[in-house]
Amino acid sequence: MNREHIAPAGTPAVAPYTPAIAVNGLVFVAGQISVDADGEMVADDFASQARRTFSNMASVLAAAGCTMADVVSCTTYLTNAEDFDAFNAVYQEFFSAPFPTRATILARLVGSGLRIESTCIAARRS
């Protein structure tokens, strides 16, 4: 199996992981969180964190030659069920119909003040 490791320039090294791996035409993006290029978390409000999370995802996908339109599956972890409606609103800023398959899971996330983490799988266009 030929695995291509993808790490866009400016990706903060907040943990020992590869931001994305491409294999057999699929791009597997590691969990993205709401940090800037310096590894600092953005504002406390949920919508700002969600936008940064999906912007980071878009940057990783771009480094792999993909866009958000190439995402076929998305898994998102929220720390508070009350953020679900705001999550859906921000999600629709980044994805459009037909939407990727999706799972949204209530979880406890590692990182002080972190309210969202999202990962995805994208299919490279031939």
C-alpha positions, 0 to 999 in steps of 0.5 A: 500500500502506497501512503502519501503523508500530507502536511500543509505548510503552517500546520501547528504541531500540537500532537504527534500525528499526520494531518492527512494520509492519502491512499487509493484515491481517498484522503483521510484527514485527522481530527481538526480543531479550532487552532490558528497557525501558532497552535493557539485556540481561537475564541471561546464562542462555538461558531468561531471555533467551528468555522476555524475547525472547518477552515483548518480542514479545508486547508488540509484538503487543499494540500491534498488536492481536494476541496470540501466538495470532495468530502464523502464522510465527516465525523464531528465531536461536540462537547455540548449538545446545546451547540448542535443547532449552531453546528448545523448552521456552520456546517452548511457554510462549508458543505452543500447538498448532496451533503457528505455522510455524517456522524455527530458525537457528543464527547469529552475533548482533550484541550481546555475550552475545546468545543469541537473536533472534526475529521473527514474522508475525501475522494480525489477526483480522477 
